[in-house]
């Protein structure tokens, strides 16, 4: 496998038609909707259309979603995404999801390492940024420990039930 997208523990790979069931499970987990801004369930048909339309070309689609798998057996454990890709200014938003049973094992950090190397060395991105709810301490700590800097806070940016939550903007300049 391409060493740019894998190590001894995890690998990042393109979406496959066989990912339909796991995406259906993850995208329809209402506990995750609070961080994904999802407001309604996805149908299998809608996800199938997404998979069929996905070319993996970040330049034409302005986004790229990769599946994080265990290197040992190919088990999908999460997703990592470039969103809002801006090829002129060479930056993209980053999204990361690790399934519950794989959290707290350093796998998200490893996925960040792989994707950051890919962004810098293959795509030529200059910077990555994330939006993280200020009460998501685990996620904030992960990105801060990885070298992301806090560059701002969007006040009352996301709705959580009947109230609103502030969101931190964090950024990494790639060298």
C-alpha positions in Angstrom: 0.0 0.0 0.0 1.0 3.6 -0.6 3.2 4.6 2.4 1.9 8.2 2.1 -1.5 7.0 3.2 -0.7 4.1 5.6 1.5 3.0 8.4 1.7 -0.2 10.4 -1.7 0.5 12.2 -4.0 2.4 9.9 -4.5 3.2 6.2 -6.5 5.9 4.4 -8.3 4.7 1.3 -10.8 6.0 -1.2 -14.5 5.4 -0.7 -15.8 2.1 -2.2 -19.3 0.8 -3.0 -18.9 -1.7 -0.1 -18.8 1.3 2.3 -22.5 1.9 1.9 -23.5 0.0 5.0 -20.9 1.5 7.3 -21.6 5.0 6.0 -25.3 4.4 6.5 -24.6 3.4 10.1 -22.3 6.3 10.9 -24.3 9.1 9.0 -27.5 8.0 10.8 -26.2 7.8 14.3 -28.2 10.7 15.9 -25.6 11.0 18.7 -23.1 12.3 16.0 -25.5 14.8 14.4 -24.5 17.4 17.0 -20.9 17.5 15.5 -21.8 16.9 11.9 -24.6 19.4 11.5 -26.9 16.7 10.2 -30.6 17.4 10.7 -32.3 14.4 9.0 -31.4 10.8 8.3 -29.8 9.8 5.1 -31.4 7.1 2.9 -29.4 4.2 1.4 -30.3 5.6 -2.0 -28.9 9.1 -1.2 -25.7 7.6 0.2 -25.4 5.3 -2.9 -25.8 8.4 -5.1 -23.0 10.1 -3.1 -20.8 7.0 -3.6 -21.5 6.8 -7.3 -20.9 10.5 -7.8 -17.6 10.6 -5.8 -14.7 10.8 -8.2 -12.0 11.2 -5.5 -10.9 14.3 -7.4 -10.4 17.1 -4.8 -10.0 19.7 -7.6 -13.3 19.1 -9.3 -15.4 18.3 -6.2 -13.6 20.6 -3.7 -13.7 17.9 -1.1 -12.2 14.5 -0.5 -13.4 11.9 2.0 -11.2 8.9 2.8 -12.0 5.9 4.9 -9.7 5.1 7.8 -9.1 1.4 8.1 -7.0 -0.9 10.2 -4.0 -2.0 8.3 -4.2 -5.5 9.7 -7.6 -6.5 8.3 -9.1 -3.5 6.5 -11.8 -2.9 9.1 -13.2 0.7 8.6 -12.9 2.7 11.8 -13.7 6.2 10.6 -13.5 8.9 8.0 -11.2 11.8 7.4 -12.1 14.6 5.0 -10.9 17.7 3.2 -13.8 20.1 2.9 -14.1 23.5 1.3 -10.9 23.0 -0.6 -9.5 26.2 -2.1 -6.9 25.4 -4.7 -6.0 29.0 -5.4 -5.2 29.7 -1.7 -4.0 26.2 -1.0 -6.1 25.5 2.1 -8.9 23.2 3.2 -11.1 22.5 6.1 -10.5 19.1 7.8 -13.0 16.7 9.3 -12.3 13.7 11.4 -14.5 10.9 12.7 -13.4 7.8 14.6 -16.0 5.2 15.6 -16.7 4.9 19.3 -15.0 1.5 19.8 -11.8 2.8 18.3 -11.5 6.2 20.2 -8.8 6.8 22.8 -6.3 4.6 21.1 -4.3 7.2 19.2 -5.9 6.2 15.8 -7.2 9.7 15.2 -3.8 11.2 15.7 -2.3 8.7 13.3 -5.0 9.5 10.7 -4.1 13.2 11.1 -0.4 12.4 10.6 -1.2 10.5 7.4 -3.6 13.1 6.0 -1.3 16.0 6.9 1.6 14.4 5.0 -0.7 13.8 2.1 -2.0 17.4 2.1 1.5 18.9 2.3 3.5 16.4 0.2 1.1 15.4 -2.5 -1.6 18.0 -2.9 0.6 20.9 -1.9 -1.7 22.5 0.6 -0.3 25.4 2.7 -2.8 25.2 5.5 -5.5 23.2 7.1 -8.2 24.4 9.5 -10.9 23.0 11.7 -14.1 24.2 13.5 -14.6 22.6 16.9 -17.3 23.3 19.5 -15.6 24.8 22.5 -17.1 22.1 24.8 -15.5 19.3 22.7 -12.4 19.2 24.9 -11.1 15.8 23.6 -11.1 17.1 20.0 -9.7 20.5 20.9 -6.9 18.7 22.8 -6.1 16.4 20.0 -5.7 19.2 17.4 -3.9 21.4 19.8 -1.4 18.6 20.7 -1.0 18.0 16.9 0.2 21.6 16.4 -3.0 23.4 15.4 -3.3 27.0 16.8 -6.4 28.7 18.1 -7.0 31.6 15.8 -10.5 32.6 16.8 -13.9 31.8 18.3 -17.2 32.1 16.5 -19.7 33.2 19.1 -23.0 31.2 19.4 -22.1 29.6 16.0 -23.9 26.2 16.3 -27.3 25.3 17.7 -27.4 22.6 20.3 -31.0 22.0 21.3 -32.5 25.3 22.4 -29.2 27.0 22.9 -26.1 28.0 20.9 -22.5 27.0 21.3 -19.3 28.8 20.5 -16.9 27.2 18.0 -13.1 27.5 18.0 -11.3 28.0 14.8 -8.0 26.2 14.7 -5.4 26.4 12.0 -2.2 24.6 11.0 0.3 26.2 8.6 2.1 23.4 6.7 5.8 23.8 6.1 
